[in-house]
Amino acid sequence: MKPRLEVKIAGLKLKNPVMTASGTFGYGDEFADYVDPARLGAVITKTITLHRREGNRPPRISETAAGMLNSIGLQNNGLDDFIKNKLGAYKDPRIKLIVSVGGETNAEYGRIVRELSVFKQVSAFELNISCPNIEYKDKIIAQDERLTREVVKEARRNTRLPLIVKLSPNVDDIAKIARAAQDAGADAVSLINTFLGMAIDVRTRKSILGNITGGLSGPAIKPIALRMVWQVRNSITLPIIGMGGIMTARDALEFIIAGASCVAVGTVNFVDPGASLEIIAGIERYLVEHKFKGINELVGSLNVS
Ligand SMILES: Cc1cc2nc3c(=O)[nH]c(=O)nc-3n(C[C@H](O)[C@H](O)[C@H](O)COP(=O)(O)O)c2cc1C
């Protein structure tokens, strides 16, 4: 018998536990030639903001020994453009679309989730809280329990759709922020966003990224991401979407065993746009080989004896 890959998370019913991570799969449409979004557990969009953003100074991408640095700076065309030009592509009801939301103020998050909640194509929101809040001297929301609580509460007041809060690894205690998100009414957490990093061109003695620093992703961050998933799993009761350097089904399985109910794949999409489908197939093969009836049996099954 085929093992069950279906997952229920935050009130969503997903056909499998594999999603594409925000910012690495566009809005789903750009990759349609490689991956039918309907075959994925869910597609998480690139982060959208209320107003159009130009993004950071180029260069914005740099390859590293085991991953990549990016400083895209949330470049996007804003909420209205997303509604007008992107949402229409999601006619297929089999696609689960999770919209990633960013903002400079709590009100901005609230307004975006409120306006998007009326569209039946939208299944849930992921709050990208690795953004500076201009009302608090540009403090990064995800680095502060109180700011995290406030933004989640504001989003909660404005939508009944599931809220997934995306945690940043650039903190001293990620479990503390996860608890703040849970207390404020989140339905799930996703982790991790990128690590702050940089790279220098020694010829010019300039930083390779126009923004000087950027976010590190890919295989280099996997062991740390995995440790953080494990830590969060032991600190809250909400379901977890794990990500950070997942390139293969085996990587994905590690996250699931550590406690993630679902996984998201990011950087690997740039290396192999079809990787998400291979990861789904690999997870299924593992379940068959190890005689599991379904993926849920594996979640958080780490043997610590
Ligand atoms: C080019 C690029 C763009 C990204 N854009 C976003 C974004 O818009 N919003 C967000 O929450 N995360 C963004 N991320 C972070 C990813 O969603 C993911 O959390 C991170 O890259 C770790 O997963 P990975 O190692 O599999 O890439 C971006 C990552 C990359 C590489």
Ligand as a Chemical Component Dictionary entry (heavy atoms), coordinates in Angstrom:
data_LIG
# 
_chem_comp.id                   LIG 
_chem_comp.type                 NON-POLYMER 
_chem_comp.pdbx_formal_charge   0 
_chem_comp.three_letter_code    LIG 
# 
loop_
_chem_comp_atom.comp_id 
_chem_comp_atom.atom_id 
_chem_comp_atom.alt_atom_id 
_chem_comp_atom.type_symbol 
_chem_comp_atom.charge 
_chem_comp_atom.model_Cartn_x 
_chem_comp_atom.model_Cartn_y 
_chem_comp_atom.model_Cartn_z 
_chem_comp_atom.pdbx_ordinal 
LIG C1  C1  C 0 17.254 34.587 -3.513 1  
LIG C2  C2  C 0 16.474 34.419 -2.233 2  
LIG C3  C3  C 0 15.381 35.229 -1.995 3  
LIG C4  C4  C 0 14.654 35.095 -0.806 4  
LIG N1  N1  N 0 13.556 35.886 -0.589 5  
LIG C5  C5  C 0 12.814 35.720 0.534  6  
LIG C6  C6  C 0 11.644 36.492 0.725  7  
LIG O1  O1  O 0 11.210 37.283 -0.126 8  
LIG N2  N2  N 0 10.966 36.308 1.898  9  
LIG C7  C7  C 0 11.357 35.407 2.855  10 
LIG O2  O2  O 0 10.691 35.269 3.882  11 
LIG N3  N3  N 0 12.460 34.645 2.659  12 
LIG C8  C8  C 0 13.191 34.780 1.535  13 
LIG N4  N4  N 0 14.298 33.987 1.334  14 
LIG C9  C9  C 0 14.672 32.975 2.352  15 
LIG C10 C10 C 0 14.156 31.587 1.986  16 
LIG O3  O3  O 0 12.750 31.561 1.888  17 
LIG C11 C11 C 0 14.620 30.527 3.022  18 
LIG O4  O4  O 0 14.064 30.853 4.284  19 
LIG C12 C12 C 0 16.122 30.450 3.165  20 
LIG O5  O5  O 0 16.766 30.680 1.930  21 
LIG C13 C13 C 0 16.592 29.109 3.742  22 
LIG O6  O6  O 0 16.262 28.036 2.915  23 
LIG P1  P1  P 0 17.257 27.447 1.770  24 
LIG O7  O7  O 0 18.592 27.259 2.421  25 
LIG O8  O8  O 0 16.611 26.172 1.315  26 
LIG O9  O9  O 0 17.319 28.460 0.683  27 
LIG C14 C14 C 0 15.035 34.110 0.156  28 
LIG C15 C15 C 0 16.135 33.280 -0.107 29 
LIG C16 C16 C 0 16.860 33.418 -1.287 30 
LIG C17 C17 C 0 18.022 32.506 -1.534 31 
# 
loop_
_chem_comp_bond.comp_id 
_chem_comp_bond.atom_id_1 
_chem_comp_bond.atom_id_2 
_chem_comp_bond.value_order 
_chem_comp_bond.pdbx_ordinal 
LIG C1  C2  SING 1  
LIG C2  C3  SING 2  
LIG C2  C16 DOUB 3  
LIG C3  C4  DOUB 4  
LIG C4  N1  SING 5  
LIG C4  C14 SING 6  
LIG N1  C5  DOUB 7  
LIG C5  C6  SING 8  
LIG C5  C8  SING 9  
LIG C6  O1  DOUB 10 
LIG C6  N2  SING 11 
LIG N2  C7  SING 12 
LIG C7  O2  DOUB 13 
LIG C7  N3  SING 14 
LIG N3  C8  DOUB 15 
LIG C8  N4  SING 16 
LIG N4  C9  SING 17 
LIG N4  C14 SING 18 
LIG C9  C10 SING 19 
LIG C10 O3  SING 20 
LIG C10 C11 SING 21 
LIG C11 O4  SING 22 
LIG C11 C12 SING 23 
LIG C12 O5  SING 24 
LIG C12 C13 SING 25 
LIG C13 O6  SING 26 
LIG O6  P1  SING 27 
LIG P1  O7  DOUB 28 
LIG P1  O8  SING 29 
LIG P1  O9  SING 30 
LIG C14 C15 DOUB 31 
LIG C15 C16 SING 32 
LIG C16 C17 SING 33 
# 
